[in-house]
């Protein structure tokens, strides 16, 4: 019905042309004959009949071509007047005696309506406004249409029928206009919403199927196939070996008549998209409904929820999907959404541009948690907290560029290398982008700032001792006595040196994760925007060391470039409110004195064992290199710019003298892991942009370092 109405409106000029020719070429001629056959006709009736003939005989096709407006309302009113004249008693002209004239005039009236009254004729013949009084039946028929697969393509007619409802109103009952109009708008909105949800449900089902198929293609599933092939070679005689299903077998079919679930879903998608794509705008009571916009809005909402849902994040058990698997699923989902453009005229890139950037922020437009928020929380509060609290279970490996689980403690086992290696962090960077990685970095730096605040409290508590240590570094006996004060444990708590080393190690672990994340981000950006990254590197490399260099550092850091002074850490420390703001520089100097004299304490710890395969210590004390260099660059840039190199040289001298005194220790427990701790000096210098190996050799014999490396690597080989 709607298609016929549309065709009539579309070709209204053709219809006008036809009926104008019909009126002037046939109706006028036949009417003239009928008028001449009337024997007795009063003057008034004769004038009216003559005007009928003259009105339609004067019509021409040129009037249609010139788009002249036709108005035959007077013509039709005269016909009503003539009927009234001829219907009274004792009328000179009685229509019952001239039936052919009456029939022909009724036909002519219909033909005139097809010229100037076409829209009203369409409403008279094709109006379905009666449904506004039978809404229950209307809803029932819509639900039946949505349940029957073959009727999906016709579902768009229901919101279009809502546009007819206003035809049920009448000027004599104006009070009904508002209620009927409101009903029509509400039902049009409801129909389009239900249709959009149905399409999105079908799309979601297709996406789930595609994600499962894509999941089977992950490299980890190849192990089962390799294992089955090995068993097949061993047991050739056993013919009952069942091989695992290989990806692609679901597409093999013997007969095209066998309909799979995916076939049915694609048929439903085709028909529903045809319905939504049928018309651009539906006019309902001065409102314009755009079906494609309804569909796009629901698609954006569904896609946004699907992205977070695919993470499979459970806050109670702290389970979460690997970033690489999530990225694989997101790509499969996006491939399905891109194929929708083949069914309906929409811009799917607009959906991606609206939804994906929201996932790079901690909350989306509706205030819901995003991928960025969940992964940031999981990495900082779950994984890195386990690294910090469960010493010896998860170790940062510089050689593997990953956090590696070396032992299982209490609670569920988490393979850290499956979440915190360079490959997974690259996938994470691709998912949450530079903005998400920046948010994660800022949250991480706030954790570091809170640790620094606690360390400053320790420094202030031991300020007098540290000042004496700093001024008497060339007096071994005095240094030994002062160091013993820092190493003395309290009644129910560890000594201040242990607390300091623990907090500095935590900072080092956080900075190690930060360096991995930055490298992953830089790799992704280098693939996506190589020319822009090249420009950033050039600017960062050639900018002079002035006040503007911090702005350039922020630009480089946002792109994942390594900076000698981390601007994010500087900002976090700057916002840190301290009770000793006036004396910050002195406290910072004493902090590094405290660290330097506390490092030998690591030799007593059982978990200070160096693992050559990981290039790290089991208690992550090798991360002290990152925490010392990172904090030195940030703190001395804030409190006294240009003094970083001198302060690190002072730290290196103090640390070297403290470690060299381990050679004079007679207690075996104190030198248990002496060689492993010696390596820290080499790692600190290699990590630092401010120190050189020449400077280290002037403080600490390189032969001692070489022997230490030889010893720890032999011990690691013996453990294997």
N, C-alpha and C positions, 0 to 999 in steps of 0.2 A: 504493500500500500504506500509506504513512504517513498519507495523508488518511483512509483507511478506519479505521486505528487511532485517529486523532484523533477521528473522528466517533463511534466506539464508546465511547471514553472520555467524550466530551462528553455523549452521550445515554445514559449507563449507567443512569440512573434510569428512563428509558423502557423500556429492555431488561429491567431488573429487574421493573418493573410488569407487563410482558407475560408474562414467564415465571412469575411468582408466580401470575397469573391462570390461566395454562396448567396449572400443576401442581395447583392446587386445583380448577379447573373441569373438567379433562379427565383428566389423568394419574391423579388420586386415584380418580375414578369408574371408569375402565377397570381400574385396578389392583384395586379392590374386586371387580369382576366376575371377574377372573382368579383371585383368591384363592378366591372362592366355588366356582369350577369345579374346584378341586383336591379330589379325593375323599378321599385319605388324606394327612394332613399331620402329622408329629410335633410334639410340643409346642414344642420349641425353635425349629423352623422357623416354626411358627405364630405364636409371639411376635414373631419378627423381621419376618414379613410384616405383622402387625398394626401394628407400630411404623412400618413404611414408610407404610402408609396414613394412620395418625394424624398423622405428621409433615407430610405434604404436604397433607392435607385441612384442617389447622388454619391454613394460610397465608391471609393477607388483604392487600388493597392498602393498608390503613391502616398496616401495618407499614412499607411502603415510604415512605409519606408522612411517617411519624414518624422516618425515617432510622434504623430499627433495624438492627443488624448481624445478618446471616444467617450461620449456620455449619452446613453440611451435611456436614462431614467425618465425623462419626459415622454419618450416614446412608449415606455411600459405603463406610465401613469395614464396616458391617453387611452391605451387599450383597456385599462380598468374602468376609465370613465365611460368608454363606449359600451362595455358590458353592463354598466349600471344603467345607462340610457335604455338599452334594449331589454332590460329585465323587468321594467315596470309594466303595469297592466295597460293595455291599449296602446302599446308602443308601436310606432309606424314601422320600425325595423326590429324584427324579432330574430334573435340568433338561432332559436330552435328550428327556424325555417332555412337557415343558412349554416348548416353544420360544417360544411367544407371551409367556410371562411373562419369559423371559430377554431377548427383544428389547425388550419394553416397559420393563423395569428399566434396561437400558442407555440407553434414550432418556431416562428420568427422571433418571438420573445426569448425563447431558449437560445437561439442563434445570437441574438444581441448580447445576451449575458456572457456568451463565450468570447465576445469581443471586448467588452468594457467591465465585466464583472467576474473575471476568471478566478481571482483568489477566493471570492466568496463561494463560487461554484465548487472549488476544490474542497473548501470547508464543509459545504453541504453534503458532498458525495463521499468524502474520505475522512470525516471527523470521527475521532475515537475519544472525545472528551468525556463520554459517559463513564469511563473508568474511574474518574475522580469521585464518583459516588459508590464505587464497588472496589475499594482499595484492598480489601482482604483477598478477593478473587485475583486482583492485579498482582499482589505479592505472591500468591500461590502459583500463578502462571510463570512468574519470573523465576521462582525457585525450581520449578519443573524444567524450565529452559536451561538453567545452569547445571542441573543434574544430568541432563541428556546430552551426551557428547556431540551428537550430530546437530543440535540446536544452538550450540555456543555462538556460532557466527551471527545469529539473529538476535542476540541478547541486547544489542545496541538500540533496538526498537523501543524498549521500555522507557529509557530516559527521553527518547524522542517523542513518545506519546505524551509525556508530561508537558510538552510544549503545546498540546492541544487543549489542556485543561481550561485555559482562559476563554476558550470558545463557549464554554458552558455558562459563562456569566452573561448578565443582561443589564442594560442601562437602567431598567426599572427596579433592579435589585442590587444597588451598589454595595450594600453591606456584605454581600457574598464574595465580592472581588478579593478582599484581603485574605480571607480564610482559604479560598480555592487557590489563590496564588502562592500562599505559604505552603500549602499541601503539595503543590506541583514542584516547588523548589526543593522541599525536603525529600520527596521521592526521587527526583532526578539525582540529587546528591547521594542518596542511599544506593540507588542502582549503580551509579558509576563507581562508588566506593567498593561495593561488592564485586563488581567486575574486575576492578584493579587488584583487589585482594586475591581473587581467583587466579588471575594471570600471574601474580607474584608467587602464589603457592605452586603453580605449575613450574615456573622458572626456578624456584628454590629446589623443587624435587629433581629437576634436570641437573642443577648445579651440584646437588648432593651426589647424584650418580656419577657425574664427571669427576668430582673430587675423589670419590672412592676409586675410580679407574686410574686417576692420576697417582693416587696413593700407592697403588700396586706397582707403579713404575719406579718407586724410590729405590735407590741402590741397596738399601738394607734388605730388601726382599729377594735379592739375587742369591743370598746365602742358601736359602732352602733349595733352590734349583741346582746350585753347584753341589750341595750335599746329596741330593737325589741322584745326580749323575755319577758321583763317586760310588754310591751304593749299588747303582746299576752295573757298573763295571765289576764290582766285587761279586755280586750275586747274579751272574748272567743266566744261571739255570732257573732261578726263581722268576717265573713269568707274572707273578701276582703283584709285583711292585707297582704301587700307584704313584704316578708322577704328580707333582703339584700343578695346579692350574696356572697356565702362563697368561700374562696380559695379552689381550687381543682375541682370546677364545670366545668371549661373549659376543663378538661380532659375527662369528661363523654361524650360518643357518642353512639348512637343507632346502627350505621352502620359503618363498617370499610371503606366503599366506600366513605364516606363523608370526603373529604380532607380539612383540616384546613390550615390556613396560615403557621403555624409552620411545617406541613407536607411538604408543598411545599418548604419551606426554607431548610429543612433538605435534601430533595431530590437534590436540587440545590447544596447544600454544598457537598454532597456525590459525585456528578458527577464532580464538579469543582476540588475537592481534588484529585479525580482519575486522572484527566488530569495533574495536577501539579506533582503528584507522579509517573507519567508514566515513566519518564526517569530522570536520575540523572544529566546528562550534555548534552547540545545541542551545537555541534560544528558548528560555523558559521564564516567562513573566519578567521581562526586562533584565533578565540575568543571562549571561553567556557562560555556558559550561564547556570546557575544553577537555575532552576525554583523555587526550595524550598527556596533558598536564597532571590530571588525576593519577594516571598510570606512573608518570615519572616521579611524582612526590612519594607515592607508595613504594616505588622501586628503590628510591634513595633511602627511605626509612628501613626497608627490609635489608638492603645491602649493608647499611651501617650496623645493624644488629648482627647480621651474619658474620661480619668481620670479627667482631668481639666474640661471638659464639664459637668461631672456629679455633679460638685460642684454647678452649676447653679448660679455662682457669677455674680452679676450685680453691677458694680461700681457706677452707677448713683443712684440706690435706696438702695445700700448697703445690698441687699438680698443675702443670701448664704445658702447652705444646711447644715443641722446639721451633725456634724462629724459621728455620729452613723448611720444615714441614708446613708451617702456617703460610709461608710465602708461596710454597708449591700449591697449596689449596686456594689461596687468593688469586693466583694466576689462572688456575682452572676456572674459578668462579667468573673472573673477568672475561675469559675467552667465551664463556656461555653468554654473558651479557652483551658482548660485542656482536655475537651472532643474531641477537634480537633485531638489529638494524635491518636484517634481511626480511623480517616479518612486518615491521611497523616503522613509519617515518619519524624516528626520534634521533636525537643526538646523544648517544650513550656516553660520549666523552664528557658531556656536561655532568652526567651522574658521577663519573669518576672524579671530576674536578671539584664537585661539591662535597663528596663523601671522604675521599682519601686524605685531603688536607686536614679534615677534622680529626682524623686518627693520629695526626702528628702533635696534637695538643692534649693536655691532661684530661679535658672533658670536651664532649661534643656540644652541638647547638642545644641539645635537650638537657644538658647537665649530667649526662651519663658518663661513666668511666670508659676510657678508650684503650686501644692497644698500647699506646705510649704509657699511660698510667699503670696498667697492669704489669707490663714488662719491667718498668722502672721499679715498681714496688717489689716484684719478685726478685730481681737481680740484687737490689740493695738490701732488702729486708730479709730475704730468705737465703739466697746463695752466698752472698758475701758475708752475711752474718754467720753462716755455718763455717765459712773459711776462718773468720776471726775468732769464733767461740770454740770451735773444735780443732784445736791445734794438732797438726800431724795427719789430718784426714784428707784435706784438699790442699794441694800445693800449686803455686803459680810457676809454670815452666816457661822461661824465656825462649828456650830452643824450640819448643812446640807451639809457642804463642797461644797458650791455653792454660786454664786452670784444670788440674788433673786430680782425680780422686785416687788416693793411694791406699786407703784403708776404710773400713766401714765401722762407724760408731753406732751409738744408740739411735733408734728411729729408722725410717725408711732410707734406703740407699739412693743417693743421687749421683749419677755419673756426671761430674762437673764438666768434663771435656765435651760432653754432648750438648751443652748449653753455652759454655763460655770459651769457645775457641774462635779463631779468626773467621772460619767459614760461617758459623752461626751468627756471629756479630755482624758480618757483612749482610746476611739475610735480615737481621734486625734493622740495620741502617737503611736497607732498601724498603722495609716496611714503614718505619716511622720517620725516615728522612732526616735532614739536618736539624729541623726544628725539634723533633722528638729526641734526637741525640743530645741536643743542647739542653733540653729540659732534664734529661737524665744526668748530664754532666753537672748542672746546677744543683740538683738534689744531692748528688754524690759529694760535691764540694761543701754543701751545708753540713753533711755528716763529718767531713774532715775538719771543718771549722769548729764544730762542737768538741771534737777530740783535741784540737789545738787549745781550746779554752781550758779543758781539764789539765792539759800538760802545763799551761802557764801557771795554774794554781800550784802544781808541784814545784815549779821553778821558784815561785814567790815564797813558798814554804821553806825552801832550801837556799834562799838567795845569798845569805852570808857565806855559807860553805862554798857555793859555786864561785863567788867573787874571789875567795882565797885560792881555789883551784885554778882559776884563770890567771892569777898573778904569780903562782908558785909552780908553774908547769915544769921548770927546770930543777926542781928540788924533789927527788924521788921519795925521800922519807916523808916529807910533808904531804905529798900527793897521796901516798899510801894511807896515811892516817885520815886525811880528809875524805878519800874515796870510801874508806871503811864506814864512815858515818852514813853515807848514802846507801850503802849495801846492808845496813842493819835492819832486819825485819821488825815489824811491830808485833804485838802480842797475838792478835787474831787476823793479821793482814800481811801481805807481802811487803817487801821494802819498796821505797820510792823508785829505785832503779828498775826493778821488775815491772812496776806499773808503767813507767816511762817507756821501756822497751816494748811492752805489750801495745800501748797506744800508738807508738811510732810504727810498729809493724802493721797495725790495722790501717793506719794512714797509707803505708806503703802498698798494702793489698788493694785499697781503693784506687790509688794512683796507677797501679799496674793494670787494673781493670779499665780505668780511664784511658790509658795509653793504647790498650787493645781496641777499645771502642773507637777511639780517634783514628787509628790506623784502618779499621774496617770502613769507617765513614769516608776516609780519604780515598780508599780503593774504589768504592762505589761511585763517588763523585768524579774520580779520574776516568772511569768508564763512561759516565753519562755526559759530563761537561768538561772534556779535556782542555779545551781552549781557555775556558774561564778559570779552571784550576791552575793552568800554566801562568795566567796573568797574576793570580793571587800569589803564587810562589815567587814570581819575579819581584812583585811589590814587597813581599815579606823579606826577601833576600837582600834587596838593595836599599831599603828604607834606613835612614840614619837613626842612631840611638838617641832620640829626642823625646819630648813629651808626646808627640804624635805616634810614636812607635807602639804605645799601648793600644791605640785604635786599630793599627794594622795587625797587632797580635790578636785582637778580638776577631778580626776578619779571618785571619789565617786559622785560628782555633775553631771557628765555626765551620770551616771547610775541612777540618781534620788534620791540619798541618801541625807538626811538632814545634812548640815554642819554648825558648829557654826560660821564659817567665809565663806561667799559665794565667791568662787574664781572668778566667772564671774563678780560679782559686784566690786571686787578688781581690776580686769583688766580694767573695764569701768572707774573707778575712777582714775586709774593710767594713762590712756590715756587722761584724762581731763586736758587741759592746763589752768593753773591758773596764775593770775597776782601776787599772794602772795605765790609762791612756797616755799619761805624760811620760812614763818610763818604758814604753813599748820596745824601743830599740835595745835598751840594756837587757830587758827580759828575753828578747829574741837571741841576743848574743849568749846569754847564760843558758838558754835552752840547748844550744848546740854544744856548749861546754858540758852540760849534763849528759847529752847523748854520747859525746866522745868518751867520757870517763866510764859510762855504763856499758859500752859495747863488750869489754872483756867478760862481763857477767854471762854473756851468751855461751861462752866455752863450758860453763858448768851444766847447761841445759841438755837433757837427753835428746831432745828433738832438734838440736842444732846440727844433726848429721847432714852432710852434703851428699846429694844424689846426682851423680854425673849424668845419668840418663835424662834427668829433668833440668840440670844446670841450676839447681836451687836447693835450699835447706828445707827440711821437713816442717819446721815451724815458720816458714816463710820469712826468716830473718834477712834473706837476700833482698826482700822488698824494702829494707831500710835504705838501700841506695836510692830508690825512687822518692821515698818520703823525705830524706835529708836534702836531696837536690831540689825537689819541688818546693818544700817549705822555705829553703834558703832563698831561692829565686823570688818567691812571692813576698816573704816577710821583709827582706832587705830592700826590695824594690818599693815597698810601701813606706817603710819607716826611715830609710836612708838610702835613696837611690845611688847606685854606683859603688856600693860597699860590699856587694855580694862576693866578689872574688877574694877579697882580703879576709872576710869572715870564714869562708870555706877553707882557705889556707890555714887559718888558725885552728879550725876544726880538725883538719887533716893532721896537723902537727900534734895536737892533743890526743887524737885517736891513735896515732902511730906510737907515741910514747906509752900510752896505756896498754896497747897490745904487746909492745916489746917487753913490757914488764912481766907478761905471762911466761916468758922464757926463764925467769928467775923463781917462778913458783915451784915449791916442792910438793905441794898437795896434788895428788893425781886427779882428784875430782875437779880441781880448778882448771886443769889443762886437758880435759878429756877430749874436747872438740876444738882444740886451739887452732889447728891447721884450717879447719872449715871456717872459723871466724876470721882468720887472716885474709881469706879471699874477699871479705866484705870491702876491704880498702880498695882492692882492684876493681870491684864492681861499682863502688861509689865514684871512682875516677872515670871509668868508662861511661857511666851514665851521665856524668856532669858536663855541661857545656862550658863550665868555668875553670875546671882543673885539667891538668895534663899529666902524662905518665912521668915526665921529667921531674915534675914537682913531687910526685909520689916517691920516686926513687931517691930523692934528696932526704925524705923523711923515713922511708922504710926500705930495707934492702930487697932488691928484686929477686935475689937468689932465694930469699926466704919465701917469697911468693911462689917461685917456680917449684921449690921443694914441697910447698903446701899443696899445690895443684897435683903434683906427682903422688903425694900421699893419699889425698882424698879420692883420686881416680882409681888407684890401686885398691883402696878399701871398697869402692863401689863395684869394681870388677869381681872382687872376692865375694861380695854379697850375692851377685848374680849366679 
